[in-house]
Amino acid sequence: MRTQARLKTTVPKAPDTGSRRHEALVMTLACAGSFVVILDATIMSVALPDIRGALGFAPATLPWVINVYTLTFAGFLLLGGRCADVFGRRAMLLAGMTLFTAARVAGGLSVTPEMLLAARALQGVGGALLMPVTLSLLTAAFTDPARRARALGTWSAVGALGAASGPIIGGVLTQWAGWRWVFFVTVPVGLLTLAAARGLPQHGLHGRRPSLDAVGAALATTGLTGVVFALMRAAVAGWTSPQVTGPLAGGLALLGLFLLHQARWATEPLLSPGIFRVRAVSSGNAVMFLLGLGFFASPILLSLYLQDVHGWSPLRAGLGYLPVGIAMFAGAQAAGPLTVRFGPRRATVVCCLVGAAGFAGVAAFLGVHGSYPLTVALSGGVFGFGTAAAFTPITVAATSGVPPEQHGLAAGVLNTVRQTSGAIGLAVISTVSASATAGWAAAHPGRAAPAALAHGHTIAFLISAGCVAAAALLALLTMPRSS
């Protein structure tokens, strides 16, 4: 209640009509940008078999329809966040959405695997320019803590809706209209966003515009790309493969050189070291990293469980994830009021504990004859609600206490941490799950394969529960009492 009282004492006078109109425009643009980027990360998986048949993808190349987007998206996020500060939020929103939409059109018109992969790479770059600016727009427009928390809750809810609806929309379009419409479906959203974005005021920093630090941008982008590439290859080639150790060592070396460049040689650093001296920023990103480790593998794990263990079709598995998606949307909607009432730290702790309980419930009920209502609808709904609700207070903390000229950078850092932690979590949890499956099968010869797969998935969800519980503990120990 003390946190709520503090927030109430800082509430200014109600915004005038012009200010509310501007806030509504910013909210619409930020949510539209977030929706199309997050939707794109989940809508493609169902369409892959049809894409393989239409364009003649080799089995080893087909996963790169997903991977190349993830790779460029993660690699360019930090640069995209800084560009929003240097060139202005309006300019980067227009640039990011233009590139993203044009790449989707090119993807839908592709006639060769090479053309499609190039379009997907450009989509990732466009998404990396677009995603940080959607968050930066909100933190700049909503300065009151309570209104900002509610705005971020809405932004998170729309993102959760995009993530949950991707497999469903992709399945329906692929089955009834063809795989090309998986690309075309968001083009009207992009065009409408571009038209509406011209109503934003020009944004620029007062005085001399800072330089971009091209050397730092090249080191960070190349290093992040190498690390994420290695993590994605680890689940296929194994952690000791040269395809993993080489890019991983090279990426880490480049990131180390990037940090040295930022601290000693850069006159205007891409990543100012001072941003991590803000306790809310450093602790918020650390908690986000642990939450991402446990959460972002869960949609794929549940989909594989329903298909491999229960024999569901991809479309049915996508529809089976719907209760989790609905719970995520509800959790993200509730997150704003929870953050206002309890403060970012307590809201994060409570929401992460709820998420961890849900993951533990999935592990407890999962099995060859596991009940869908208990395993997915109930337990999956619990972890969906808790984890989706946790993103808002973490975001509030991780973007607090930074000057306006670093809003884009703070957003880029947070999105980079979230994306990288998701890649690490997927690689590590998938590897451990596969190892547990193989070990169980070797110890129980003659038993059906679904039983071994169910055992591997159980271990995976127990690891997810531990990561999210660790995020709750870290938030309790490190996050400031209020932001």
LOSE-123539 format. One record per residue (C-alpha): x, y, z; residue in three letters. Coordinates in steps of 0.1 Angstrom, whole numbers, always signed. Layout:
+-------+-------+-------+-----+
:  east : north :    up : res :
+-------+-------+-------+-----+
:     X :     Y :     Z : ALA :
...
+-------+-------+-------+-----+
REM end
This chain:
+-------+-------+-------+-----+
:  east : north :    up : res :
+-------+-------+-------+-----+
:    +0 :    +0 :    +0 : MET :
:   +29 :   +23 :    +7 : ARG :
:   +41 :   +19 :   -30 : THR :
:    +6 :   +27 :   -42 : GLN :
:    +6 :   +58 :   -21 : ALA :
:   +39 :   +69 :   -34 : ARG :
:   +27 :   +65 :   -70 : LEU :
:    -4 :   +84 :   -63 : LYS :
:   +15 :  +114 :   -49 : THR :
:   +34 :  +117 :   -82 : THR :
:    +4 :  +118 :  -105 : VAL :
:    +3 :  +151 :  -123 : PRO :
:   -28 :  +168 :  -137 : LYS :
:   -48 :  +149 :  -162 : ALA :
:   -34 :  +152 :  -197 : PRO :
:   -52 :  +176 :  -221 : ASP :
:   -70 :  +164 :  -252 : THR :
:   -40 :  +169 :  -274 : GLY :
:   -17 :  +149 :  -250 : SER :
:   -42 :  +121 :  -248 : ARG :
:   -45 :  +120 :  -286 : ARG :
:    -7 :  +117 :  -288 : HIS :
:    -6 :   +90 :  -262 : GLU :
:   -33 :   +70 :  -281 : ALA :
:   -14 :   +73 :  -313 : LEU :
:   +19 :   +62 :  -296 : VAL :
:    +1 :   +33 :  -280 : MET :
:   -14 :   +22 :  -313 : THR :
:   +18 :   +24 :  -332 : LEU :
:   +39 :    +7 :  -304 : ALA :
:   +14 :   -22 :  -302 : CYS :
:   +11 :   -26 :  -339 : ALA :
:   +49 :   -28 :  -343 : GLY :
:   +53 :   -53 :  -314 : SER :
:   +24 :   -74 :  -327 : PHE :
:   +38 :   -80 :  -362 : VAL :
:   +73 :   -87 :  -350 : VAL :
:   +63 :  -112 :  -323 : ILE :
:   +37 :  -128 :  -346 : LEU :
:   +64 :  -133 :  -372 : ASP :
:   +84 :  -153 :  -347 : ALA :
:   +57 :  -179 :  -342 : THR :
:   +35 :  -179 :  -374 : ILE :
:   +61 :  -196 :  -396 : MET :
:   +66 :  -229 :  -379 : SER :
:   +33 :  -245 :  -391 : VAL :
:   +40 :  -234 :  -428 : ALA :
:   +74 :  -251 :  -431 : LEU :
:   +63 :  -284 :  -446 : PRO :
:   +44 :  -266 :  -474 : ASP :
:   +73 :  -242 :  -480 : ILE :
:   +97 :  -272 :  -483 : ARG :
:   +74 :  -288 :  -509 : GLY :
:   +68 :  -256 :  -529 : ALA :
:  +104 :  -242 :  -531 : LEU :
:  +124 :  -275 :  -528 : GLY :
:  +142 :  -269 :  -496 : PHE :
:  +166 :  -295 :  -485 : ALA :
:  +158 :  -310 :  -450 : PRO :
:  +190 :  -295 :  -435 : ALA :
:  +183 :  -261 :  -449 : THR :
:  +146 :  -258 :  -440 : LEU :
:  +151 :  -248 :  -404 : PRO :
:  +170 :  -218 :  -415 : TRP :
:  +137 :  -202 :  -426 : VAL :
:  +132 :  -197 :  -389 : ILE :
:  +169 :  -195 :  -378 : ASN :
:  +180 :  -167 :  -401 : VAL :
:  +153 :  -144 :  -389 : TYR :
:  +162 :  -152 :  -352 : THR :
:  +199 :  -147 :  -360 : LEU :
:  +196 :  -112 :  -376 : THR :
:  +169 :  -101 :  -352 : PHE :
:  +191 :  -109 :  -321 : ALA :
:  +223 :   -96 :  -337 : GLY :
:  +209 :   -61 :  -347 : PHE :
:  +188 :   -54 :  -316 : LEU :
:  +214 :   -34 :  -297 : LEU :
:  +222 :   -14 :  -328 : LEU :
:  +184 :    -8 :  -334 : GLY :
:  +180 :    +6 :  -299 : GLY :
:  +208 :   +30 :  -302 : ARG :
:  +196 :   +42 :  -337 : CYS :
:  +163 :   +52 :  -321 : ALA :
:  +183 :   +76 :  -298 : ASP :
:  +206 :   +89 :  -325 : VAL :
:  +183 :   +93 :  -355 : PHE :
:  +149 :   +97 :  -337 : GLY :
:  +121 :   +74 :  -328 : ARG :
:   +98 :   +85 :  -357 : ARG :
:  +125 :   +80 :  -383 : ALA :
:  +134 :   +45 :  -370 : MET :
:   +98 :   +35 :  -367 : LEU :
:   +93 :   +43 :  -403 : LEU :
:  +126 :   +27 :  -414 : ALA :
:  +120 :    -5 :  -394 : GLY :
:   +84 :   -10 :  -405 : MET :
:   +93 :    -2 :  -441 : THR :
:  +121 :   -28 :  -442 : LEU :
:  +100 :   -53 :  -423 : PHE :
:   +70 :   -50 :  -445 : THR :
:   +89 :   -50 :  -478 : ALA :
:  +108 :   -81 :  -467 : ALA :
:   +75 :   -99 :  -459 : ARG :
:   +62 :   -90 :  -494 : VAL :
:   +95 :  -104 :  -509 : ALA :
:   +91 :  -135 :  -488 : GLY :
:   +56 :  -142 :  -500 : GLY :
:   +67 :  -137 :  -536 : LEU :
:   +98 :  -159 :  -533 : SER :
:  +104 :  -186 :  -559 : VAL :
:  +137 :  -201 :  -547 : THR :
:  +151 :  -210 :  -513 : PRO :
:  +178 :  -184 :  -516 : GLU :
:  +153 :  -156 :  -522 : MET :
:  +132 :  -166 :  -492 : LEU :
:  +162 :  -169 :  -469 : LEU :
:  +174 :  -134 :  -480 : ALA :
:  +139 :  -120 :  -473 : ALA :
:  +138 :  -136 :  -439 : ARG :
:  +172 :  -121 :  -430 : ALA :
:  +160 :   -86 :  -440 : LEU :
:  +129 :   -92 :  -419 : GLN :
:  +151 :   -99 :  -389 : GLY :
:  +170 :   -66 :  -394 : VAL :
:  +137 :   -47 :  -398 : GLY :
:  +123 :   -63 :  -367 : GLY :
:  +155 :   -54 :  -348 : ALA :
:  +151 :   -17 :  -358 : LEU :
:  +114 :   -18 :  -350 : LEU :
:  +111 :   -36 :  -317 : MET :
:  +132 :   -13 :  -295 : PRO :
:  +116 :   +18 :  -308 : VAL :
:   +81 :    +5 :  -299 : THR :
:   +93 :    +3 :  -263 : LEU :
:  +112 :   +36 :  -265 : SER :
:   +80 :   +54 :  -278 : LEU :
:   +61 :   +43 :  -247 : LEU :
:   +87 :   +52 :  -221 : THR :
:   +90 :   +86 :  -236 : ALA :
:   +53 :   +93 :  -240 : ALA :
:   +41 :   +79 :  -207 : PHE :
:   +63 :   +96 :  -180 : THR :
:   +39 :   +91 :  -150 : ASP :
:   +49 :   +58 :  -133 : PRO :
:   +13 :   +45 :  -130 : ALA :
:    +3 :   +53 :  -165 : ARG :
:   +36 :   +39 :  -179 : ARG :
:   +30 :    +6 :  -161 : ALA :
:    -5 :    +3 :  -175 : ARG :
:    +8 :   +12 :  -210 : ALA :
:   +35 :   -14 :  -208 : LEU :
:   +10 :   -39 :  -196 : GLY :
:   -11 :   -33 :  -227 : THR :
:   +20 :   -35 :  -249 : TRP :
:   +29 :   -68 :  -233 : SER :
:    -6 :   -81 :  -237 : ALA :
:    -6 :   -74 :  -274 : VAL :
:   +28 :   -91 :  -277 : GLY :
:   +14 :  -121 :  -259 : ALA :
:   -16 :  -122 :  -282 : LEU :
:    +8 :  -122 :  -312 : GLY :
:   +29 :  -150 :  -298 : ALA :
:    -2 :  -171 :  -290 : ALA :
:   -21 :  -165 :  -322 : SER :
:    +9 :  -171 :  -345 : GLY :
:    +6 :  -209 :  -348 : PRO :
:   -32 :  -207 :  -351 : ILE :
:   -32 :  -180 :  -378 : ILE :
:    -4 :  -198 :  -396 : GLY :
:   -22 :  -231 :  -396 : GLY :
:   -55 :  -217 :  -409 : VAL :
:   -38 :  -196 :  -436 : LEU :
:   -15 :  -225 :  -447 : THR :
:   -44 :  -250 :  -449 : GLN :
:   -70 :  -227 :  -466 : TRP :
:   -51 :  -200 :  -485 : ALA :
:   -16 :  -213 :  -490 : GLY :
:   +18 :  -206 :  -473 : TRP :
:   +24 :  -173 :  -491 : ARG :
:    -4 :  -157 :  -471 : TRP :
:   +16 :  -164 :  -439 : VAL :
:   +38 :  -136 :  -452 : PHE :
:   +11 :  -114 :  -467 : PHE :
:   -12 :  -113 :  -437 : VAL :
:    +5 :   -86 :  -418 : THR :
:   +14 :   -64 :  -448 : VAL :
:   -18 :   -43 :  -444 : PRO :
:    -9 :   -37 :  -407 : VAL :
:   +25 :   -25 :  -418 : GLY :
:   +11 :    -1 :  -444 : LEU :
:   -15 :   +14 :  -420 : LEU :
:   +13 :   +18 :  -393 : THR :
:   +35 :   +37 :  -418 : LEU :
:    +6 :   +60 :  -427 : ALA :
:    -2 :   +67 :  -391 : ALA :
:   +34 :   +71 :  -380 : ALA :
:   +37 :  +103 :  -401 : ARG :
:   +15 :  +119 :  -374 : GLY :
:   +42 :  +116 :  -349 : LEU :
:   +63 :  +147 :  -342 : PRO :
:   +98 :  +148 :  -353 : GLN :
:  +121 :  +136 :  -325 : HIS :
:  +157 :  +147 :  -321 : GLY :
:  +182 :  +153 :  -294 : LEU :
:  +188 :  +189 :  -283 : HIS :
:  +220 :  +203 :  -296 : GLY :
:  +246 :  +183 :  -316 : ARG :
:  +234 :  +148 :  -327 : ARG :
:  +257 :  +121 :  -314 : PRO :
:  +276 :   +98 :  -337 : SER :
:  +267 :   +62 :  -340 : LEU :
:  +300 :   +45 :  -331 : ASP :
:  +303 :   +23 :  -363 : ALA :
:  +331 :    +2 :  -349 : VAL :
:  +311 :    -6 :  -317 : GLY :
:  +281 :   -14 :  -338 : ALA :
:  +300 :   -38 :  -360 : ALA :
:  +316 :   -56 :  -331 : LEU :
:  +284 :   -60 :  -311 : ALA :
:  +263 :   -71 :  -341 : THR :
:  +290 :   -96 :  -353 : THR :
:  +296 :  -109 :  -318 : GLY :
:  +259 :  -114 :  -309 : LEU :
:  +253 :  -131 :  -343 : THR :
:  +281 :  -155 :  -336 : GLY :
:  +269 :  -164 :  -302 : VAL :
:  +233 :  -169 :  -312 : VAL :
:  +243 :  -190 :  -342 : PHE :
:  +264 :  -213 :  -320 : ALA :
:  +235 :  -217 :  -296 : LEU :
:  +211 :  -226 :  -323 : MET :
:  +235 :  -251 :  -338 : ARG :
:  +242 :  -267 :  -304 : ALA :
:  +209 :  -285 :  -303 : ALA :
:  +216 :  -302 :  -337 : VAL :
:  +254 :  -306 :  -339 : ALA :
:  +263 :  -310 :  -302 : GLY :
:  +281 :  -286 :  -279 : TRP :
:  +316 :  -300 :  -288 : THR :
:  +311 :  -297 :  -326 : SER :
:  +335 :  -272 :  -343 : PRO :
:  +303 :  -257 :  -358 : GLN :
:  +294 :  -246 :  -323 : VAL :
:  +327 :  -240 :  -305 : THR :
:  +342 :  -219 :  -333 : GLY :
:  +313 :  -194 :  -337 : PRO :
:  +308 :  -193 :  -299 : LEU :
:  +345 :  -186 :  -291 : ALA :
:  +346 :  -160 :  -319 : GLY :
:  +314 :  -143 :  -309 : GLY :
:  +325 :  -141 :  -272 : LEU :
:  +359 :  -127 :  -282 : ALA :
:  +342 :  -100 :  -303 : LEU :
:  +318 :   -91 :  -275 : LEU :
:  +348 :   -89 :  -251 : GLY :
:  +365 :   -66 :  -276 : LEU :
:  +333 :   -46 :  -279 : PHE :
:  +332 :   -40 :  -242 : LEU :
:  +368 :   -30 :  -241 : LEU :
:  +362 :    -6 :  -270 : HIS :
:  +332 :    +9 :  -252 : GLN :
:  +351 :   +15 :  -220 : ALA :
:  +384 :   +28 :  -234 : ARG :
:  +384 :   +38 :  -270 : TRP :
:  +349 :   +49 :  -281 : ALA :
:  +343 :   +87 :  -278 : THR :
:  +305 :   +82 :  -279 : GLU :
:  +299 :   +46 :  -269 : PRO :
:  +271 :   +25 :  -285 : LEU :
:  +266 :   +10 :  -250 : LEU :
:  +274 :   +34 :  -223 : SER :
:  +288 :   +15 :  -194 : PRO :
:  +271 :   +39 :  -170 : GLY :
:  +237 :   +25 :  -179 : ILE :
:  +244 :    -6 :  -159 : PHE :
:  +253 :   +15 :  -128 : ARG :
:  +215 :   +22 :  -125 : VAL :
:  +205 :    -6 :  -101 : ARG :
:  +170 :   -10 :  -116 : ALA :
:  +185 :   -14 :  -151 : VAL :
:  +211 :   -40 :  -142 : SER :
:  +189 :   -60 :  -119 : SER :
:  +159 :   -59 :  -143 : GLY :
:  +181 :   -72 :  -172 : ASN :
:  +195 :  -100 :  -149 : ALA :
:  +160 :  -111 :  -139 : VAL :
:  +149 :  -109 :  -175 : MET :
:  +178 :  -132 :  -185 : PHE :
:  +167 :  -159 :  -160 : LEU :
:  +130 :  -156 :  -169 : LEU :
:  +139 :  -159 :  -206 : GLY :
:  +160 :  -190 :  -200 : LEU :
:  +130 :  -208 :  -186 : GLY :
:  +101 :  -194 :  -205 : PHE :
:  +109 :  -190 :  -242 : PHE :
:  +114 :  -227 :  -249 : ALA :
:   +80 :  -236 :  -235 : SER :
:   +58 :  -230 :  -266 : PRO :
:   +81 :  -253 :  -287 : ILE :
:   +84 :  -279 :  -259 : LEU :
:   +46 :  -281 :  -255 : LEU :
:   +40 :  -283 :  -292 : SER :
:   +66 :  -311 :  -295 : LEU :
:   +50 :  -329 :  -265 : TYR :
:   +15 :  -328 :  -280 : LEU :
:   +28 :  -340 :  -314 : GLN :
:   +55 :  -365 :  -305 : ASP :
:   +39 :  -380 :  -274 : VAL :
:    +1 :  -377 :  -282 : HIS :
:    +4 :  -378 :  -320 : GLY :
:   -14 :  -345 :  -326 : TRP :
:   -12 :  -327 :  -359 : SER :
:    +7 :  -294 :  -361 : PRO :
:   -26 :  -274 :  -365 : LEU :
:   -42 :  -293 :  -335 : ARG :
:   -11 :  -287 :  -314 : ALA :
:   -13 :  -250 :  -323 : GLY :
:   -49 :  -248 :  -312 : LEU :
:   -40 :  -268 :  -281 : GLY :
:   -17 :  -240 :  -271 : TYR :
:   -47 :  -215 :  -271 : LEU :
:   -55 :  -218 :  -233 : PRO :
:   -19 :  -208 :  -226 : VAL :
:   -21 :  -179 :  -250 : GLY :
:   -53 :  -167 :  -234 : ILE :
:   -38 :  -169 :  -200 : ALA :
:    -7 :  -149 :  -212 : MET :
:   -30 :  -122 :  -225 : PHE :
:   -48 :  -120 :  -192 : ALA :
:   -16 :  -120 :  -173 : GLY :
:    -1 :   -92 :  -193 : ALA :
:   -33 :   -72 :  -189 : GLN :
:   -33 :   -76 :  -152 : ALA :
:    +4 :   -67 :  -149 : ALA :
:    +0 :   -30 :  -151 : GLY :
:   -24 :   -27 :  -121 : PRO :
:    -2 :   -52 :  -102 : LEU :
:   +29 :   -32 :  -108 : THR :
:   +12 :    +0 :   -97 : VAL :
:    -2 :   -16 :   -66 : ARG :
:   +28 :   -36 :   -54 : PHE :
:   +58 :   -20 :   -71 : GLY :
:   +80 :   -36 :   -97 : PRO :
:  +100 :   -58 :   -73 : ARG :
:   +71 :   -74 :   -54 : ARG :
:   +51 :   -78 :   -86 : ALA :
:   +80 :   -95 :  -103 : THR :
:   +86 :  -119 :   -74 : VAL :
:   +49 :  -129 :   -71 : VAL :
:   +45 :  -133 :  -109 : CYS :
:   +76 :  -154 :  -113 : CYS :
:   +66 :  -176 :   -84 : LEU :
:   +33 :  -182 :  -101 : VAL :
:   +50 :  -190 :  -134 : GLY :
:   +74 :  -214 :  -116 : ALA :
:   +45 :  -232 :  -100 : ALA :
:   +29 :  -236 :  -134 : GLY :
:   +60 :  -251 :  -150 : PHE :
:   +63 :  -275 :  -120 : ALA :
:   +27 :  -285 :  -126 : GLY :
:   +33 :  -293 :  -162 : VAL :
:   +62 :  -315 :  -152 : ALA :
:   +41 :  -332 :  -126 : ALA :
:   +12 :  -340 :  -149 : PHE :
:   +31 :  -346 :  -181 : LEU :
:   +33 :  -382 :  -194 : GLY :
:   +23 :  -407 :  -221 : VAL :
:   -12 :  -407 :  -207 : HIS :
:   -11 :  -372 :  -193 : GLY :
:   -43 :  -353 :  -191 : SER :
:   -45 :  -324 :  -215 : TYR :
:   -68 :  -303 :  -192 : PRO :
:   -43 :  -307 :  -163 : LEU :
:   -10 :  -306 :  -182 : THR :
:   -17 :  -278 :  -207 : VAL :
:   -50 :  -260 :  -200 : ALA :
:   -45 :  -257 :  -162 : LEU :
:    -7 :  -259 :  -155 : SER :
:    +1 :  -243 :  -189 : GLY :
:   -24 :  -215 :  -181 : GLY :
:    -8 :  -209 :  -147 : VAL :
:   +28 :  -205 :  -161 : PHE :
:   +14 :  -185 :  -191 : GLY :
:    -3 :  -160 :  -167 : PHE :
:   +26 :  -157 :  -143 : GLY :
:   +54 :  -153 :  -168 : THR :
:   +35 :  -130 :  -191 : ALA :
:   +26 :  -108 :  -161 : ALA :
:   +62 :  -107 :  -150 : ALA :
:   +75 :   -91 :  -181 : PHE :
:   +58 :   -57 :  -174 : THR :
:   +73 :   -50 :  -139 : PRO :
:  +107 :   -62 :  -152 : ILE :
:  +104 :   -38 :  -182 : THR :
:   +93 :   -10 :  -159 : VAL :
:  +124 :   -15 :  -138 : ALA :
:  +149 :   -21 :  -167 : ALA :
:  +139 :   +12 :  -184 : THR :
:  +137 :   +33 :  -153 : SER :
:  +163 :   +59 :  -142 : GLY :
:  +178 :   +64 :  -176 : VAL :
:  +179 :   +98 :  -193 : PRO :
:  +156 :  +104 :  -223 : PRO :
:  +185 :  +103 :  -248 : GLU :
:  +191 :   +67 :  -237 : GLN :
:  +155 :   +53 :  -238 : HIS :
:  +162 :   +35 :  -271 : GLY :
:  +194 :   +20 :  -258 : LEU :
:  +177 :    +7 :  -226 : ALA :
:  +150 :    -8 :  -248 : ALA :
:  +176 :   -24 :  -271 : GLY :
:  +196 :   -38 :  -242 : VAL :
:  +165 :   -54 :  -226 : LEU :
:  +153 :   -69 :  -259 : ASN :
:  +188 :   -82 :  -266 : THR :
:  +189 :   -99 :  -232 : VAL :
:  +154 :  -113 :  -237 : ARG :
:  +162 :  -127 :  -272 : GLN :
:  +196 :  -141 :  -263 : THR :
:  +184 :  -157 :  -231 : SER :
:  +156 :  -173 :  -251 : GLY :
:  +181 :  -187 :  -276 : ALA :
:  +203 :  -200 :  -248 : ILE :
:  +174 :  -215 :  -229 : GLY :
:  +161 :  -233 :  -260 : LEU :
:  +195 :  -247 :  -269 : ALA :
:  +204 :  -258 :  -234 : VAL :
:  +169 :  -272 :  -224 : ILE :
:  +165 :  -290 :  -258 : SER :
:  +200 :  -306 :  -254 : THR :
:  +193 :  -317 :  -218 : VAL :
:  +158 :  -330 :  -228 : SER :
:  +173 :  -350 :  -257 : ALA :
:  +200 :  -364 :  -234 : SER :
:  +174 :  -374 :  -208 : ALA :
:  +153 :  -390 :  -235 : THR :
:  +182 :  -411 :  -248 : ALA :
:  +193 :  -421 :  -213 : GLY :
:  +158 :  -432 :  -203 : TRP :
:  +154 :  -452 :  -236 : ALA :
:  +188 :  -469 :  -229 : ALA :
:  +178 :  -478 :  -194 : ALA :
:  +144 :  -492 :  -205 : HIS :
:  +150 :  -512 :  -237 : PRO :
:  +119 :  -523 :  -255 : GLY :
:   +97 :  -496 :  -240 : ARG :
:   +77 :  -473 :  -264 : ALA :
:   +94 :  -442 :  -277 : ALA :
:   +67 :  -418 :  -265 : PRO :
:   +75 :  -428 :  -229 : ALA :
:  +111 :  -418 :  -233 : ALA :
:  +101 :  -385 :  -250 : LEU :
:   +77 :  -378 :  -221 : ALA :
:  +105 :  -383 :  -196 : HIS :
:  +127 :  -359 :  -215 : GLY :
:  +100 :  -332 :  -216 : HIS :
:   +94 :  -337 :  -179 : THR :
:  +131 :  -329 :  -172 : ILE :
:  +129 :  -299 :  -195 : ALA :
:   +99 :  -284 :  -177 : PHE :
:  +116 :  -290 :  -143 : LEU :
:  +145 :  -269 :  -156 : ILE :
:  +122 :  -242 :  -167 : SER :
:  +105 :  -241 :  -133 : ALA :
:  +140 :  -238 :  -116 : GLY :
:  +150 :  -209 :  -139 : CYS :
:  +118 :  -189 :  -133 : VAL :
:  +120 :  -196 :   -95 : ALA :
:  +156 :  -183 :   -96 : ALA :
:  +144 :  -152 :  -114 : ALA :
:  +119 :  -146 :   -84 : ALA :
:  +148 :  -150 :   -59 : LEU :
:  +171 :  -127 :   -78 : LEU :
:  +144 :  -101 :   -81 : ALA :
:  +138 :  -103 :   -43 : LEU :
:  +175 :   -98 :   -36 : LEU :
:  +186 :   -72 :   -62 : THR :
:  +157 :   -52 :   -76 : MET :
:  +150 :   -18 :   -59 : PRO :
:  +120 :   -15 :   -37 : ARG :
:  +103 :   +10 :   -61 : SER :
:  +109 :   +24 :   -95 : SER :
+-------+-------+-------+-----+
REM end
